[in-house]
Each structure stands twice: as C-alpha cells, then as structure tokens.
Amino acid sequence: MDGYIYRPIRPLSKSLARSLTTRLLKPNHFTIIWFAFYILAAVNFSDGSFVRSIIGSFCILAAAFFDCLDGDLARERGKASSAGAFLENVLHWVSQSAIVVGVIAGHLSPHVDAFTSVLVTGVYLSGAFMFYVMYILMNIYQDANSNYPIFSKLTSNMLPYMPLDSNLAMITGFFGAPLVGLTVWALLAWSIFVFGAIVQYRALRNNARYD
C-alpha cells in the first residue's frame, strides 16, 4: 500500500522502470541514490537556514521517487528479494535518524546548550524506535489482546503517511521549520507507545487470570 507521498510518484517510477532496458543499472544502485538524497537532505537541514530547509525538503521528495524506483525495477525484472528488502529497511532507519540529527543540529542546537541538544535528539530517536517496537509487539501478541483492533485501526490510519517523521519534516521544511514536523512526530510516537504499552499490559494481565 502506497502512502500519500508515494502515490503521485508511483506511475512515473513504474514507467521509468519498464523503460530501463540496460542491465548496468540495478535496483540496489537506486537504493544507494535515494539513501544519498536522504543524507543530502539531512546536511541541508543542518544548515538551519530557510533556503536550505526548502532544498532539504526537495531532497526528501527526490529520495521518495528513487525509493519507489528501486522496488519497481526489482519487480519488473523479477529480482525482488528478502535481501534487498532487508537492505532497504536498514537504510531507511539510518536515513530517518540522519534527518532527525540534521534538523536538530540546524534548527535547535544553535539556540540551546549541547546537553539539551543531545537529550532532545535521544528523545526524538527513541520515540520512533519505541513506536515501531510497540507496533511489532502488538502484532506478536494480537491473539491475546482483545484491544488489538483499536491499536490496529490507529496505526493503519497512519500507514498512508509513513515514513511520518521525514514526511512531516519535509512538509514543514518547505516553510523553513522542519523541527515543527519532527516535534509533532515525536509527540505522536511517544503517545502511541505509551497507549500501546498500557493496552498490551492490561490485555496480557487479564489473559493470565484465565490461564
């Protein structure tokens, strides 16, 4: 399922994937390209200026296009693999973390001390990590969790907007304020983590009473 950011891009990436007859260009080459665009976005955000924030947002858009293209090309050639998917997931984690570090370095660090900057970076990164950990745990224990449909509906409604952290940074970056987007994401991620942890604990505790 494509998110709203990817839907307008997908027809173009599929068309380009079909037209790429040369075998010199492989799906992993485009994986490296989109990863490079994410890093370039982080570098631009770290400058902290209005213009460089806009450039960083355009870099994320370019990364989204090549992110679509690598998968479309792999499927077009019948080369889709679990190894490629694993590499993409790892690079997504690294690139999203780079966006967070870049935004904070450019839009927060100049206004606060080093300790606060490092602390906020940790809160933002751990929020994203806890969100995905909770999502995985809720899926593992869904049979024991009568409240799972509540969490499932919540996260499924978020799916079209993922990756929400970089997408929010991109949208607000066009206005020169990517930190606003990341702050919204961090608050949302931590709220969902706390909500999911409470729901999960109560469900498992109630389930244990009947064992």
C-alpha positions in Angstrom: 0.0 0.0 0.0 1.5 3.3 -1.1 1.3 6.4 1.1 0.0 9.7 0.0 3.6 10.9 -0.7 4.3 8.0 -3.0 1.0 7.7 -4.9 1.7 10.6 -7.3 5.2 9.3 -7.9 4.5 5.7 -8.4 3.1 5.9 -12.1 6.3 7.7 -13.1 8.6 5.3 -11.4 6.8 2.3 -12.9 7.0 3.8 -16.3 10.7 4.5 -15.9 11.4 1.0 -14.5 9.8 -0.5 -17.7 11.9 1.7 -19.9 15.2 0.9 -18.3 16.5 -1.8 -20.6 20.1 -1.5 -19.7 21.3 -4.1 -17.2 24.1 -1.9 -16.0 21.6 -0.2 -13.7 20.5 -2.4 -10.9 17.8 -1.9 -8.2 20.4 -1.6 -5.5 22.0 1.3 -7.4 18.8 3.3 -7.0 18.6 2.2 -3.3 22.0 3.9 -2.8 20.8 7.0 -4.7 17.7 7.5 -2.5 19.8 6.9 0.6 22.2 9.6 -0.7 19.3 12.0 -1.2 18.2 11.5 2.4 21.7 12.2 3.7 21.8 15.3 1.5 18.5 16.4 3.0 19.9 16.0 6.5 23.0 18.0 5.5 20.8 20.8 4.1 18.6 20.8 7.2 21.7 21.0 9.4 22.4 24.4 7.9 19.4 25.9 9.7 18.5 28.5 7.0 15.2 28.9 5.3 16.5 28.3 1.8 18.5 25.2 2.8 15.4 23.8 4.6 13.5 24.0 1.3 16.3 22.3 -0.5 16.3 19.6 2.1 12.6 19.1 1.6 13.1 18.7 -2.2 15.9 16.2 -1.5 13.4 14.1 0.5 11.0 14.2 -2.5 13.7 13.0 -4.7 14.6 10.3 -2.3 10.9 9.2 -2.3 11.0 8.9 -6.1 14.1 6.7 -6.2 12.8 4.7 -3.3 9.8 3.8 -5.5 12.0 3.2 -8.5 14.3 0.6 -6.9 11.4 -1.6 -5.9 9.6 -1.1 -9.2 12.7 -2.0 -11.1 13.3 -5.1 -9.0 9.7 -6.3 -9.5 9.9 -5.5 -13.3 13.0 -7.7 -13.6 11.8 -10.4 -11.2 14.7 -9.6 -8.9 12.7 -8.6 -5.7 14.3 -10.4 -2.8 14.3 -10.5 1.0 17.9 -9.4 1.0 17.0 -6.3 -0.9 14.1 -5.6 1.4 16.4 -6.0 4.4 18.9 -3.6 3.0 16.2 -1.1 2.3 14.8 -1.3 5.8 18.3 -0.8 7.3 19.0 2.2 5.2 15.6 3.6 6.0 16.4 3.5 9.7 19.8 5.2 9.1 18.3 7.8 6.8 15.4 8.7 9.1 17.9 9.0 12.0 20.1 11.2 9.9 17.1 13.5 9.2 16.5 13.9 12.9 20.1 14.7 13.7 20.3 17.1 10.8 17.2 19.0 11.7 18.1 19.3 15.4 21.7 20.4 14.5 20.4 23.2 12.3 17.2 24.3 14.0 17.6 23.6 17.7 21.3 23.3 18.6 22.1 27.0 17.8 19.6 28.0 20.5 20.3 25.6 23.3 23.3 24.1 25.1 24.9 20.8 24.0 23.3 18.7 26.7 19.8 19.8 25.7 20.5 19.2 22.1 21.8 15.6 22.7 18.9 15.0 25.1 16.3 16.1 22.6 17.9 14.0 19.8 17.7 11.0 22.1 14.0 11.7 22.8 13.2 12.0 19.1 15.1 8.9 18.0 13.9 6.7 20.9 10.3 7.8 20.2 10.5 6.5 16.7 12.2 3.3 17.9 9.6 2.7 20.6 6.7 3.3 18.2 8.0 0.5 15.9 8.8 -1.8 18.7 5.3 -1.4 20.1 3.8 -2.0 16.7 5.8 -5.3 16.4 4.9 -6.4 19.9 1.2 -5.7 19.4 1.3 -7.8 16.2 3.1 -10.7 18.0 0.5 -10.7 20.9 -2.6 -9.8 18.9 -4.3 -13.1 19.6 -4.1 -12.5 23.3 -5.1 -8.9 23.0 -8.8 -8.1 22.8 -8.0 -4.4 22.4 -5.6 -5.0 19.4 -8.2 -3.8 16.8 -8.1 -0.4 18.5 -4.4 -0.1 18.0 -4.5 -1.7 14.6 -7.0 0.8 13.3 -4.9 3.7 14.7 -1.7 2.5 13.1 -3.4 1.5 9.8 -4.8 5.1 9.5 -1.2 6.3 9.9 0.2 4.0 7.3 -0.5 6.2 4.2 1.6 8.9 5.8 4.6 6.8 6.6 7.5 7.4 7.0 5.9 10.1 9.1 9.0 11.6 10.6 10.7 12.5 7.3 7.4 13.4 5.6 6.5 15.8 8.3 10.0 17.3 8.3 9.7 17.6 4.5 6.3 19.4 4.6 7.2 21.8 7.4 10.7 22.2 5.8 9.1 23.9 2.8 8.1 26.6 5.3 11.6 26.7 6.8 10.5 24.8 10.0 11.3 21.1 9.8 11.7 21.0 13.6 8.0 21.6 13.9 7.2 18.5 11.9 9.6 16.3 13.8 8.2 17.6 17.1 4.7 16.6 16.1 6.0 13.1 15.1 7.9 12.7 18.4 4.8 13.6 20.5 2.7 11.2 18.4 5.2 8.4 18.5 5.6 8.6 22.3 1.9 8.9 22.9 1.2 5.8 20.8 3.9 3.9 22.5 2.5 4.7 26.0 -1.0 3.9 24.8 0.1 0.6 23.3 2.1 -0.4 26.3 -0.9 0.2 28.6 -3.3 -1.7 26.3 -0.8 -4.6 25.9 -0.1 -4.9 29.6 -3.7 -4.9 30.6 -4.6 -7.4 27.9 -1.8 -9.8 28.9 -2.6 -9.4 32.6 -6.3 -10.1 32.1 -5.4 -13.1 29.9 -3.1 -14.5 32.6 -6.0 -14.6 35.1 -7.8 -17.2 33.0 -4.8 -19.4 32.3 
